């Protein structure tokens, strides 16, 4: 379980209107503002949701009505929403910059690299993102790169939490293949207090741009469906996550509450063999 002071720090950031409002007022919120009633909705989206998760038994690929998790963007070329990077990005925007360190380009992010030797324990999770170019009829964005990071099964972020400040696991960069895909071998992240289970990522135009932390195209977050979360959180090491999950929902989460159809991953697999999460990322 994450230390109380670590969780307090997470909640302080994730609930901080003054910090998150500029980022959360992305293009999709800007459109709402032009409608006249959007400001109240934008402010509400920055608030913290109340208790009560989604109803048990949700299909692992469940999404908002009229959409399918992990599907291609709509014919209108919808881009994946811009979101806050959170308090622990490790990209140099809030403290340490891991992107410029040798070893950050890797597919297996379960282990630390360099002088660190920690290993993140948890249920295996493979994350595959497909980066698409909305300016080219959603063709694969060849040459793009993705930086992906998330918390461990105790809700802690490497490089920041006191007891794993010297570790850098659960962080990595991958260059997209010809079909726009990047794949990371990881573990299922925890549900920490105040947030729905999620994974952070940044999209860059090239590997060179990613490893110099320049020219970022998009910062967003992937949401995990409820059913696999409940299955994972019933296993050893995730006990606190099950309680945290019951206290929020996708519809009340401060990031996903204004719509998550383009961010809800399709998840397959099981606890014994591990899970795979897939998501298209139109930018």
C-alpha positions in Angstrom: 0.0 0.0 0.0 1.3 3.5 -0.8 2.3 5.6 2.1 -0.2 8.1 3.3 2.0 11.1 2.4 2.5 9.7 -1.1 -1.3 9.3 -1.6 -1.9 12.8 -0.2 0.5 14.2 -2.7 -1.2 12.4 -5.5 -4.6 13.6 -4.4 -3.4 17.1 -4.0 -2.3 17.3 -7.6 -5.1 15.3 -9.1 -7.7 17.5 -7.3 -5.9 20.8 -7.8 -8.0 23.1 -9.9 -5.4 25.8 -10.3 -2.9 23.3 -11.6 -5.0 21.1 -13.8 -7.6 23.5 -15.3 -5.3 24.9 -18.0 -4.5 21.4 -19.3 -8.0 20.0 -18.8 -9.5 22.8 -20.8 -8.4 21.0 -24.0 -10.0 21.3 -27.4 -13.0 19.2 -26.5 -13.7 21.4 -23.5 -13.0 24.6 -25.5 -15.8 23.6 -27.8 -18.1 23.3 -24.9 -17.1 26.8 -23.7 -18.1 28.2 -27.0 -21.6 26.8 -26.4 -22.0 29.1 -23.4 -22.5 26.6 -20.7 -19.2 24.9 -20.8 -17.4 26.6 -18.0 -19.5 25.0 -15.4 -19.0 21.6 -17.0 -15.2 22.2 -17.2 -15.0 23.1 -13.6 -17.1 20.1 -12.6 -14.7 17.9 -14.6 -11.9 19.1 -12.4 -13.7 18.0 -9.2 -13.3 14.7 -7.4 -16.0 12.1 -8.0 -17.9 10.6 -5.1 -18.2 7.0 -4.2 -19.7 4.2 -6.1 -17.9 2.5 -9.0 -19.4 1.2 -12.2 -21.8 -1.7 -11.7 -20.1 -5.0 -11.2 -20.0 -7.3 -14.2 -19.1 -4.7 -16.8 -17.7 -6.3 -19.9 -13.9 -6.0 -20.2 -14.4 -4.1 -23.4 -17.2 -1.9 -22.2 -17.2 1.7 -23.3 -19.6 4.7 -23.4 -22.9 4.1 -25.1 -22.5 4.0 -28.9 -18.8 3.4 -28.8 -16.4 0.4 -28.5 -13.3 0.4 -26.4 -10.1 0.4 -28.4 -11.9 1.1 -31.7 -10.6 3.3 -34.4 -11.5 7.0 -34.2 -14.7 8.1 -35.8 -15.0 9.2 -39.4 -14.7 12.8 -38.2 -11.1 12.1 -37.2 -11.5 12.6 -33.5 -8.2 13.0 -31.7 -7.5 11.4 -28.4 -8.1 14.1 -25.6 -5.3 16.1 -24.2 -4.9 15.4 -20.4 -2.8 16.4 -17.5 0.5 14.4 -17.2 -0.1 14.2 -13.4 2.3 15.0 -10.7 4.9 12.3 -11.5 5.7 12.5 -15.3 9.4 12.0 -15.1 9.7 14.0 -18.4 11.5 17.0 -16.9 8.3 19.1 -16.6 8.0 18.4 -12.8 11.4 17.4 -11.5 13.6 14.6 -12.8 13.9 13.9 -16.5 14.2 10.2 -17.2 13.8 10.6 -21.0 17.3 11.6 -21.6 18.8 8.7 -19.7 20.4 5.8 -21.5 18.2 2.7 -21.2 14.8 4.5 -21.3 14.1 3.1 -24.8 12.8 -0.4 -24.0 9.7 -2.6 -24.3 9.9 -4.4 -20.9 9.3 -1.7 -18.3 8.9 -4.1 -15.3 12.5 -3.6 -14.3 14.6 -0.5 -13.5 17.6 0.3 -15.7 21.0 1.9 -15.2 22.2 1.8 -11.6 18.8 0.8 -10.3 17.8 -2.8 -10.0 14.2 -2.9 -8.7 11.5 -5.0 -10.2 7.8 -4.1 -10.2 5.7 -7.0 -8.9 2.1 -7.6 -10.0 -0.2 -9.3 -12.5 1.4 -9.1 -16.0 0.0 -6.5 -18.4 1.0 -6.0 -22.0 0.0 -2.5 -23.3 -0.2 -2.0 -27.1 -1.0 1.5 -28.5 -1.5 2.3 -32.1 -0.6 5.9 -33.0 -2.7 7.2 -35.9 -2.4 10.5 -37.9 -5.7 12.3 -38.1 -4.2 14.6 -40.7 -3.7 11.7 -43.1 -7.1 9.9 -42.8 -5.9 8.2 -39.6 -3.0 6.4 -41.3 -0.4 5.0 -38.9 2.0 7.7 -37.8 5.3 6.2 -38.8 8.3 7.3 -36.9 6.3 8.5 -33.9 7.4 7.5 -30.4 5.5 7.0 -27.1 6.7 7.5 -23.6 4.5 5.5 -21.2 4.4 5.4 -17.4 2.1 4.3 -14.5 2.1 3.5 -10.8 3.0 0.2 -9.3 0.6 -2.2 -7.5 0.9 -0.2 -4.4 0.0 3.1 -6.1 3.5 4.5 -6.0 5.4 6.2 -8.9 9.1 5.5 -9.4 11.5 8.4 -9.2 9.1 10.2 -6.8 7.8 8.1 -3.9 10.3 8.1 -1.1 10.9 4.4 -0.9 11.3 4.0 -4.7 12.9 7.3 -5.5 16.0 5.6 -6.9 14.0 3.2 -9.1 12.8 4.0 -12.6 10.6 1.0 -13.4 7.2 1.3 -15.1 8.6 3.9 -17.4 9.7 3.5 -21.0 9.9 4.8 -24.6 9.1 2.9 -27.8 9.4 3.9 -31.4 6.2 3.1 -33.4 6.5 0.3 -36.0 5.3 0.7 -39.6 1.7 0.0 -38.5 1.9 2.7 -35.8 2.1 0.3 -32.9 4.2 0.4 -29.7 4.1 -2.4 -27.1 5.1 -2.4 -23.5 5.5 -5.4 -21.1 4.4 -4.2 -17.7 2.2 -5.0 -14.7 -1.4 -4.1 -13.9 -1.4 -0.7 -12.1 -3.1 0.0 -8.8 -6.2 2.0 -8.1 -5.0 4.7 -5.8 -7.2 7.1 -3.8 -9.1 9.6 -5.9 -8.5 8.2 -9.3 -9.8 5.6 -11.7 -7.1 3.0 -12.8 -5.2 4.6 -15.6 -1.9 4.7 -17.6 -0.2 7.9 -18.7 1.5 8.4 -22.0 3.0 11.1 -24.2 3.3 11.0 -28.0 6.3 12.5 -29.8 7.0 12.9 -33.5 10.2 10.8 -33.4 12.4 8.8 -31.1 14.9 11.6 -31.1 12.2 14.0 -29.9 11.1 11.7 -27.2 14.6 11.1 -25.8 15.3 14.8 -25.7 11.8 15.6 -24.3 11.0 18.0 -27.2 8.2 18.6 -29.7 5.6 16.6 -27.8 2.4 16.0 -29.8 0.0 14.9 -27.1 -0.3 14.0 -23.5 -3.1 11.7 -22.5 -4.3 8.8 -20.3 -5.6 5.3 -20.9 -8.5 4.1 -18.8 -8.8 0.5 -17.7 -12.2 -1.2 -17.7 -13.8 -2.2 -14.4 -14.2 -6.0 -14.9 -10.5 -6.8 -15.3 -9.6 -4.3 -12.5 -11.8 -6.2 -10.1 -10.3 -9.5 -11.1 -6.8 -8.2 -10.6 -7.5 -6.4 -7.4 -8.9 -9.5 -5.8 -5.3 -11.0 -5.8 -2.5 -10.6 -3.3 -0.8 -7.3 -3.3 -3.7 -5.2 -4.6 -6.0 -5.3 -1.5 -6.2 -1.5 -1.1 -7.0 -1.0 -4.8 -10.3 -2.9 -4.5 -11.4 -0.4 -1.8 -10.2 2.6 -3.8 -12.0 1.3 -6.9 -15.3 1.3 -5.1 -15.0 4.9 -4.2 -14.9 6.4 -7.7 -16.0 5.6 -11.3 -15.2 6.5 -14.8 -18.1 8.9 -14.8 -16.8 10.8 -11.8 -13.1 10.6 -12.3 -11.6 14.1 -12.7 -9.9 13.1 -16.0 -12.4 10.8 -17.6 -15.7 12.3 -16.4 -16.2 14.4 -19.5 -16.0 11.4 -21.9 -13.7 8.4 -22.2 -14.8 6.5 -25.3 -11.5 7.2 -27.0 -9.5 6.4 -23.9 -11.0 3.2 -22.6 -8.8 0.3 -23.6 -9.9 -3.1 -24.7 -8.6 -5.6 -22.2 -8.4 -9.3 -22.7 -6.8 -12.1 -20.7 -7.0 -13.4 -17.1 -5.0 -13.3 -13.8 -3.3 -16.6 -14.4 -1.9 -15.7 -17.9 -1.8 -12.0 -17.7 -3.8 -9.3 -19.5 -3.4 -7.3 -22.8 -4.7 -3.8 -23.1 -5.0 -2.2 -26.6 -5.9 1.3 -27.6 -5.8 3.4 -30.8 -4.3 6.8 -30.3 -5.3 9.3 -33.0 -3.3 12.5 -32.8 
